[in-house]
Every structure is written in C-alpha cells, then in structure tokens.
Amino acid sequence: MLKQLLNTFPRGTVFHACRSSLDGPMDWTYGQKPRLSAACATGPDGRLRFAAVNATGIVGDTESRYYPAQALRLELDLPWQKRAFDGFVIGPDGRTRAIGGVAAGVGKTGPTLQPFEIAVLIERSS
C-alpha cells in the first residue's frame, strides 16, 4: 500500500492544505485520532492527486483513541473548478478495486470507504 502512495505522490508533488468536514484538522497527536486522514496535491504533471484512509476501528490504548469502525463516504469539496478523477480503493488485504470516474467540486461525493481502506484519486489528463 505504501508503494502505491509513493507512486501517487511522486517527487516534485506540491501538497495543499486539506481538512476533514468530520474532524477538522487531521492531526495525529495524543488523544483522539481523526476518522479520516487525507492528502491533496498537484503532481509534477499538473494533475491533482488525492488519497484518503478510513482510520476508524483501530484498537486504541491509554494515549491514543480511535472512533469505532464505520463506513465513511468521501465528499470532495475542492476550491478549484470541477475536476474528473479516476481512482481505486486499496483494502486492508492489499487488494485493489477500481472505482471508475469520480467528479469533484463543491458538494461532489466520492467512494465509500470501509475501515482500513485507502482511496486514491488522480485527475484525468486533459
């Protein structure tokens, strides 16, 4: 899975600020962890790239708390005009499933992620 994320965000990628509508900043400090962690960036080819992981259902300890397992639907609210993405989801078993085209913009929805799944979206070439 990490290799795929490295391929999604190659050298020269510029990252953008990214917030969760569920938890605000997706900081991984002591205490409660966010349900969703995401990154949004522009690759060296000029295409937008997005990755998100559903971090619910992780067993916590005295210093780290996680939300109970739940499915989360991604809603991409980008400050840019509408964009079209191709994407896939990587499951906890490492298997990949294509999710086809995803439109992004104000109020657009993306795939539903089960606990421990990672979604990767890469803007279609123009």
C-alpha positions in Angstrom: 0.0 0.0 0.0 2.8 2.4 0.8 4.4 1.8 -2.6 1.2 2.8 -4.3 1.0 6.0 -2.2 4.6 6.8 -3.2 3.6 6.4 -6.8 0.5 8.6 -6.3 2.7 11.5 -4.9 6.0 11.4 -6.9 9.0 13.6 -6.3 8.1 17.2 -7.2 4.5 17.0 -5.9 3.2 20.1 -4.2 0.8 19.4 -1.3 -2.3 21.6 -0.5 -4.0 22.2 2.9 -6.6 19.6 3.5 -9.3 19.5 6.2 -11.9 16.9 7.2 -15.6 18.0 7.4 -15.9 15.4 10.2 -13.0 16.3 12.4 -11.4 19.5 11.0 -7.6 19.2 11.1 -6.4 15.7 10.6 -3.7 15.9 13.3 -2.3 12.6 14.7 -1.2 13.8 18.2 -2.0 12.4 21.6 -5.6 11.5 22.3 -8.5 11.2 19.8 -7.4 10.5 16.2 -9.4 11.7 13.2 -11.8 9.3 11.4 -10.3 10.2 8.1 -6.8 11.2 7.1 -6.3 12.7 3.6 -3.7 14.4 1.4 -4.4 16.6 -1.7 -1.6 17.6 -4.0 -0.7 18.8 -7.5 1.7 16.4 -9.2 4.7 17.4 -11.4 2.4 16.7 -14.4 -0.1 19.4 -13.2 -2.8 16.9 -12.3 -4.5 16.9 -8.8 -3.9 13.8 -6.7 -5.9 12.8 -3.6 -5.5 10.0 -1.1 -7.6 9.2 2.0 -7.7 6.5 4.6 -10.6 5.4 6.9 -8.9 5.1 10.3 -11.9 4.0 12.2 -11.9 0.7 14.1 -8.3 0.8 15.2 -7.7 -0.6 18.7 -6.6 2.3 20.9 -4.6 2.4 24.1 -4.1 4.9 27.0 -2.6 7.5 24.8 -4.5 7.0 21.5 -8.2 6.8 21.0 -9.9 5.9 17.7 -13.5 6.1 16.6 -15.5 2.8 16.3 -15.4 1.1 12.9 -17.8 2.8 10.4 -18.0 3.3 6.7 -17.3 6.8 5.5 -18.4 8.4 2.2 -15.8 10.8 0.8 -17.2 14.2 -0.2 -14.7 16.2 -2.2 -15.2 20.0 -1.8 -12.4 21.4 -3.9 -11.6 25.2 -4.2 -11.0 24.6 -7.9 -13.5 24.3 -10.7 -15.0 20.8 -11.3 -12.4 18.1 -11.9 -12.8 14.5 -13.1 -10.7 11.8 -11.4 -10.0 8.1 -11.9 -9.5 6.2 -8.8 -9.2 2.9 -6.9 -9.6 1.7 -3.4 -7.0 -0.5 -1.6 -8.4 -2.8 1.0 -6.7 -3.9 4.2 -5.8 -7.2 2.4 -3.8 -5.2 -0.2 -6.4 -5.9 -3.0 -7.2 -3.0 -5.3 -10.6 -2.3 -6.8 -11.3 0.3 -9.4 -13.9 2.9 -8.7 -14.1 4.5 -12.1 -14.6 8.1 -12.7 -15.3 10.5 -9.8 -16.4 14.1 -10.3 -15.1 16.5 -7.7 -16.1 20.0 -6.9 -18.5 21.7 -4.4 -20.7 19.1 -2.8 -19.5 16.2 -5.0 -19.3 12.7 -3.5 -16.8 10.0 -4.0 -16.4 6.4 -2.9 -17.5 5.0 0.4 -14.5 3.7 2.4 -14.8 0.8 4.8 -12.4 0.8 7.9 -8.8 0.5 6.9 -9.4 1.2 3.2 -7.4 3.8 1.3 -8.9 5.7 -1.7 -6.6 7.1 -4.3 -7.9 9.6 -6.9 -5.8 11.0 -9.8 -7.1 13.7 -12.1 -7.8 12.6 -15.6 -5.5 14.0 -18.2 -7.0 16.8 -20.3 
